[in-house]
């Protein structure tokens, strides 16, 4: 007969070091991930792959995701070996080594290679990068609920993870356009490759800091009087599909990624051809993250008073209203129009701020929900399926955006020299995809995710009692 034992060992008290170390993990992930938004422009405008062909290639590589994420999650859940660093940090260490070079493989500047060779180079580079990214990212996300059991501290960890993401993304995407676009707003492919190598090194150092400074306080071990039950992947997947909290948190993340990455091609072309200043495109990232910075000091109090679900759902309405306003306000292709656009984009970001702070914590609660409802945690598999859906959205979004942009007149061969009608269409496409994303996220957090403040309190109380009786 097997028992799951969860006990709080005598370990250092949760504090700033934990938050900084956990933030460093997502900073490391985003040193590799931040460049992903440049893929479509790099491969269509610089490497010369046809836009529709590249949209198809993006979908093809997601087949690897369909195998990759659940495979790694299952491997982690079923791995009972003892590691000096613990199994989560051991896998993160292995992934961090691969990411030293894998990110640059997605941007090999061989613009004169044959068309078929370019297709193969892209697929091979992306598959290798995705494999190492998953090996690092899945255990990183899975270990959040093991650092602390306290709901407020989990919300803080989720916030600091978003801070790590912000610091990895915002400065990079703000500065990157200044280096990779020339005076005519066209991309310089050789520089993208060099930047990817530098970012890989920075990411590796960040991962090492995270590995050496993360403390897992919640120990989950299995003791056997006879024989512990073997891990059942299909049962774990079935539990995920019946885990309404995990489905709601996943759909919310998927909506954000489809909107964000689906609008990237339109966003780049919008700044190239509508606003005629591609180097300002990175400011969009700052507008997206600044609201999160505003909410960070208050997130623990917000969660304590209103709850993660409630606060995320209500503030999402702000994003919906802001996106609708962009269709009617005078956002003209001049400096005044750019200013109005950035102001409305900031207001739109305010609607995302609370959700950005607590999104990972909501998923950590969903893992606890799985234990509460089904008696098993299955952290690796649940987070892997969550990660799979997110990454599928990161592939479907850009593919959808690229197909829609082409349908609306975008011609990659023209680079920054698109017609005024196409430039205006790219603005419309950008706003429309962000509006659809905001609506879907609101539906997911308000009506599907089911761990409200009252339910969370009940779940934590009953889990604590159950764990105590099993110890």
C-alpha positions in Angstrom: 0.0 0.0 0.0 1.5 3.4 -1.0 1.1 6.7 0.7 1.9 10.2 -0.7 3.7 12.1 2.0 4.0 15.9 1.8 6.0 17.4 4.6 7.6 20.8 5.2 11.3 20.2 6.1 13.5 22.4 8.2 14.6 24.7 5.5 15.2 28.4 5.1 12.2 30.6 5.4 10.6 31.8 2.1 12.0 35.2 1.2 13.5 37.5 -1.4 16.1 35.0 -2.5 13.5 32.5 -3.5 11.6 35.1 -5.6 14.8 36.3 -7.3 16.1 32.8 -8.0 12.7 31.8 -9.5 12.6 34.9 -11.6 16.1 34.1 -12.9 14.7 30.8 -14.4 12.1 32.6 -16.6 14.7 35.2 -17.5 16.9 32.3 -18.7 14.0 30.8 -20.7 13.2 34.2 -22.3 16.8 34.8 -23.3 16.1 31.9 -25.7 12.4 32.6 -26.2 12.4 36.4 -26.8 13.7 36.0 -30.4 10.9 33.7 -31.4 8.8 36.7 -32.5 11.4 37.5 -35.1 11.1 34.1 -36.8 8.5 35.0 -39.4 10.2 38.2 -40.6 13.6 36.5 -40.6 12.5 33.5 -42.6 10.2 35.3 -45.0 11.8 38.6 -45.6 15.6 37.7 -45.1 15.7 34.0 -46.0 13.1 34.3 -48.7 10.7 31.4 -47.8 7.2 31.9 -49.2 4.9 33.2 -46.5 2.3 30.4 -46.9 5.0 27.8 -47.0 6.5 29.1 -43.8 3.1 29.2 -42.1 2.8 25.5 -43.0 6.3 24.8 -41.6 5.3 26.4 -38.3 2.4 24.0 -38.0 4.6 21.0 -38.9 7.1 21.7 -36.1 4.2 21.8 -33.6 3.8 18.0 -34.3 7.1 17.7 -32.5 5.6 19.7 -29.7 2.7 17.2 -29.5 5.3 14.5 -28.7 7.9 16.5 -27.0 6.1 18.2 -24.1 4.0 15.2 -22.8 7.0 13.0 -23.3 9.2 15.2 -21.1 6.5 15.6 -18.5 5.9 11.8 -18.3 9.6 11.2 -18.1 9.8 13.6 -15.1 6.7 12.1 -13.3 7.9 8.5 -13.8 11.6 9.2 -12.8 12.2 7.9 -9.3 16.0 8.1 -9.4 17.8 10.3 -6.8 19.7 13.3 -8.0 22.1 15.5 -6.1 20.2 18.6 -7.4 16.8 16.9 -7.3 15.1 15.7 -10.5 13.6 19.1 -11.5 16.8 21.1 -11.2 18.8 18.2 -12.9 16.5 18.4 -16.0 16.7 22.2 -16.0 20.5 22.0 -16.0 20.5 19.6 -19.0 18.1 21.9 -20.9 20.2 25.0 -20.1 23.3 23.4 -21.7 21.4 22.7 -24.9 19.9 26.2 -25.0 23.5 27.6 -25.1 23.5 27.1 -28.9 20.0 25.8 -29.8 18.4 29.3 -30.1 21.0 30.4 -32.7 20.2 27.3 -34.8 16.8 28.9 -35.6 18.5 31.9 -37.2 21.3 30.4 -39.4 21.9 33.1 -42.0 22.1 31.1 -45.3 19.9 33.2 -47.5 21.5 31.8 -50.7 20.8 28.2 -49.8 18.3 26.2 -52.1 14.7 26.5 -51.1 14.4 22.9 -49.8 17.6 23.3 -47.8 16.1 26.4 -46.1 13.0 24.4 -45.1 15.1 21.6 -43.7 17.4 24.0 -41.8 14.4 25.7 -40.2 12.7 22.5 -39.1 16.0 21.0 -37.8 16.9 24.1 -35.9 13.5 24.6 -34.4 13.1 21.0 -33.4 16.4 21.0 -31.5 15.6 24.3 -29.9 12.2 23.2 -28.8 13.5 19.9 -27.3 16.0 21.7 -25.1 13.6 24.5 -24.2 11.0 21.9 -23.0 13.6 20.0 -21.0 14.3 23.2 -19.1 10.9 24.8 -19.0 8.6 21.9 -18.0 10.4 21.1 -14.8 10.9 24.8 -14.1 7.1 25.4 -14.2 6.4 22.1 -12.4 8.5 23.0 -9.3 6.6 26.2 -8.3 4.1 24.4 -6.0 7.0 22.6 -4.3 8.8 25.8 -3.3 5.9 26.9 -1.0 2.3 25.8 -0.1 1.2 29.3 0.9 -1.2 30.9 -1.6 0.1 34.4 -1.2 3.7 33.2 -1.6 2.8 31.3 -4.7 1.2 34.4 -6.1 4.4 36.2 -5.4 6.5 33.5 -7.1 4.1 33.7 -10.1 4.6 37.5 -10.1 8.4 37.2 -9.9 8.4 34.6 -12.7 6.6 37.2 -14.8 9.2 39.8 -13.7 11.9 37.4 -15.0 10.0 37.1 -18.2 9.6 40.9 -18.4 13.3 41.6 -17.8 14.2 38.9 -20.4 11.7 40.1 -22.9 11.1 43.9 -22.6 14.7 45.2 -22.8 15.6 42.6 -25.4 12.6 43.4 -27.7 13.0 47.1 -27.1 16.7 47.2 -28.1 16.6 44.4 -30.6 14.9 46.4 -33.4 17.6 49.0 -33.1 20.3 46.4 -34.1 18.5 44.1 -36.5 16.8 46.7 -38.8 18.6 49.0 -41.2 17.8 52.6 -42.1 15.1 51.4 -44.6 13.3 49.3 -41.9 14.5 45.9 -43.4 15.9 43.1 -41.2 19.6 42.3 -41.1 19.7 38.5 -40.7 23.4 38.1 -39.8 23.0 40.3 -36.7 20.0 38.2 -35.5 22.2 35.1 -35.5 24.9 36.9 -33.5 22.4 38.2 -31.0 21.0 34.7 -30.5 24.4 33.4 -29.5 25.0 36.1 -27.0 21.5 35.6 -25.5 22.2 31.9 -25.2 25.2 32.5 -23.0 23.4 35.0 -20.8 20.5 32.5 -20.4 22.8 29.7 -19.4 24.3 31.9 -16.6 20.9 32.8 -15.4 19.8 29.2 -15.2 22.8 28.3 -13.1 21.9 31.0 -10.6 18.4 29.7 -10.4 19.5 26.1 -9.9 21.8 27.0 -7.1 19.5 29.3 -5.2 16.1 27.5 -5.4 14.8 25.8 -2.3 12.1 23.1 -2.5 10.3 23.2 0.9 7.4 20.9 0.1 8.8 17.3 -0.1 6.6 14.8 -1.9 7.8 11.3 -1.5 6.3 7.9 -1.9 6.9 5.3 0.8 6.0 1.7 0.1 4.7 -1.0 2.4 4.4 -3.3 -0.6 4.8 -1.7 -3.9 4.1 1.8 -5.1 1.7 2.1 -8.0 3.4 2.7 -11.4 2.8 6.0 -13.0 0.0 5.8 -15.6 0.3 8.4 -18.4 -3.1 7.9 -19.8 -4.7 8.2 -16.4 -2.8 11.4 -15.9 -4.0 12.8 -19.2 -7.6 11.8 -18.3 -7.3 13.6 -15.0 -6.0 16.7 -16.9 -9.0 16.7 -19.2 -11.3 16.4 -16.2 -9.4 19.1 -14.3 -11.5 22.2 -15.0 -9.1 24.5 -13.3 -6.2 23.2 -15.5 -8.3 23.6 -18.6 -9.4 27.1 -17.7 -5.8 28.2 -16.9 -4.6 26.6 -20.1 -7.2 28.1 -22.3 -6.5 31.6 -20.8 -2.8 31.2 -21.6 -3.6 29.9 -25.1 -5.8 32.9 -25.8 -3.0 35.3 -24.8 -0.4 33.5 -26.9 -2.6 33.2 -30.0 -3.3 36.9 -29.8 0.3 38.0 -29.0 2.1 35.8 -31.5 -0.6 35.8 -34.1 -0.4 39.6 -34.2 3.5 39.7 -34.4 3.8 39.6 -38.2 1.1 42.3 -38.5 2.8 44.3 -35.7 6.2 44.2 -37.4 4.7 45.1 -40.9 2.5 47.8 -39.2 5.6 49.6 -37.9 7.6 49.0 -41.1 4.9 50.2 -43.5 2.2 52.1 -41.6 4.1 54.0 -39.0 7.4 53.8 -41.0 9.6 53.2 -38.0 10.4 49.6 -37.3 12.8 50.5 -34.6 9.9 51.6 -32.4 8.2 48.2 -32.5 10.0 47.1 -29.4 8.1 49.7 -27.3 5.0 47.5 -27.7 6.6 45.0 -25.3 7.2 47.7 -22.8 3.6 48.8 -23.0 2.6 45.2 -22.3 4.8 44.7 -19.3 4.6 48.1 -17.6 1.1 47.5 -16.2 2.4 44.3 -14.5 5.0 46.4 -12.8 2.2 48.6 -11.5 0.4 45.7 -10.0 3.4 43.8 -8.6 3.6 45.6 -5.2 -0.1 45.0 -4.5 -0.6 41.5 -5.9 -0.5 39.7 -2.6 -3.1 42.0 -1.1 -5.3 41.8 -4.3 -5.2 38.0 -4.2 -6.0 38.0 -0.4 -9.0 40.4 -0.8 -10.5 39.4 -4.1 -8.9 36.1 -5.3 -6.9 35.3 -8.4 -9.8 34.2 -10.6 -12.0 37.2 -9.6 -9.4 39.9 -10.1 -8.1 38.4 -13.4 -11.6 38.2 -14.9 -12.8 41.7 -13.9 -9.6 43.5 -15.1 -9.7 41.6 -18.5 -12.7 43.7 -19.4 -10.4 46.7 -19.6 -8.4 45.1 -22.4 -11.6 44.4 -24.3 -12.7 48.0 -24.1 -9.3 49.3 -25.1 -9.1 47.1 -28.1 -12.5 48.2 -29.3 -11.5 51.8 -28.8 -8.5 51.4 -31.2 -10.9 50.8 -34.1 -12.5 54.2 -33.6 -9.7 56.5 -32.3 -7.7 58.6 -34.8 -4.5 56.5 -34.9 -3.0 58.0 -37.9 0.4 57.1 -39.5 2.3 59.9 -37.9 3.8 60.8 -34.5 0.5 61.9 -33.1 -1.1 58.6 -34.1 1.9 56.6 -32.7 1.4 58.4 -29.4 -2.3 57.6 -29.2 -1.6 54.0 -30.2 0.9 53.5 -27.4 -1.4 55.1 -24.8 -4.3 52.8 -25.7 -1.9 49.9 -25.8 -0.8 50.7 -22.2 -4.5 50.8 -21.1 -5.0 47.5 -22.8 -2.0 46.2 -20.9 -3.6 47.3 -17.6 -6.3 44.7 -18.3 -3.6 42.0 -18.5 -1.6 43.1 -15.5 -3.3 41.1 -12.7 -3.5 38.0 -14.9 0.2 38.3 -15.8 1.1 38.4 -12.1 -1.0 35.3 -11.1 -1.2 33.1 -14.3 1.5 30.7 -13.2 0.2 30.6 -9.7 -3.3 29.7 -11.1 -1.6 26.7 -12.8 0.1 25.7 -9.5 -3.3 25.7 -7.8 -4.6 23.6 -10.6 -2.0 21.0 -9.8 -3.2 21.0 -6.2 -6.7 20.7 -7.5 -5.7 17.5 -9.3 -4.5 16.0 -6.1 -7.6 17.2 -4.3 -10.0 15.7 -6.8 -8.1 12.7 -8.2 -5.6 11.8 -5.4 -2.5 12.3 -7.6 -0.5 15.4 -8.4 1.2 14.5 -11.7 3.0 17.8 -11.8 5.2 17.0 -14.8 2.4 15.6 -17.0 -0.1 18.4 -16.1 2.4 21.2 -16.6 3.6 19.5 -19.8 0.1 19.3 -21.3 -0.4 23.0 -20.2 3.0 23.8 -21.8 2.1 21.8 -25.0 -1.1 23.8 -25.4 0.8 27.1 -24.9 3.4 26.1 -27.4 0.8 24.9 -29.9 -0.8 28.3 -29.6 2.7 29.9 -30.2 2.8 27.9 -33.5 -0.9 28.2 -34.5 -0.9 32.0 -33.7 1.9 33.0 -36.0 0.7 30.7 -38.8 -2.8 32.1 -38.6 -1.5 35.6 -38.4 0.8 35.1 -41.4 -1.9 33.5 -43.5 -4.4 36.3 -42.6 -1.7 38.9 -43.4 -1.0 37.3 -46.8 -4.8 37.1 -47.5 -5.0 40.8 -46.6 -2.3 41.7 -49.2 1.0 41.3 -47.4 3.9 40.5 -49.7 7.1 39.3 -47.9 9.3 40.1 -51.0 8.4 43.8 -50.7 9.7 43.8 -47.1 9.0 47.3 -45.7 7.7 48.6 -49.0 4.1 47.6 -48.6 1.2 49.5 -50.2 -0.8 52.0 -48.0 -3.8 49.7 -48.2 -1.8 46.7 -46.9 -0.2 48.8 -44.2 -3.6 49.9 -43.0 -4.8 46.2 -43.1 -1.9 45.2 -40.9 -3.1 47.7 -38.3 -6.6 46.3 -38.5 -5.4 42.7 -38.2 -3.2 43.6 -35.2 -6.1 45.1 -33.3 -8.6 42.4 -34.3 -6.3 39.5 -33.1 -5.7 41.3 -29.8 -9.4 41.9 -29.3 -10.3 38.2 -29.9 -7.5 37.2 -27.5 -8.9 39.5 -24.8 -12.4 38.2 -25.1 -11.3 34.5 -24.9 -9.1 35.2 -21.9 -12.0 36.8 -20.1 -14.3 33.9 -20.9 -11.6 31.4 -19.7 -10.9 33.2 -16.3 -14.5 34.2 -15.6 -16.5 31.1 -16.6 -14.1 28.0 -17.0 -11.4 28.4 -14.3 -13.3 27.3 -11.2 -10.9 28.0 -8.3 -12.4 31.1 -6.8 -11.3 32.5 -3.4 -13.7 30.3 -1.4 -12.9 27.1 -3.3 -9.1 27.7 -2.9 -9.4 28.1 0.9 -11.5 24.9 1.2 -9.1 23.0 -1.1 -6.0 24.0 0.9 -7.6 23.1 4.2 -8.7 19.7 3.1 -5.4 18.9 1.4 -3.5 19.9 4.5 -5.7 17.6 6.6 -5.3 14.7 4.2 -1.5 15.1 4.0 -1.2 15.2 7.8 -3.2 12.0 8.2 -1.0 10.3 5.6 2.3 11.3 7.1 
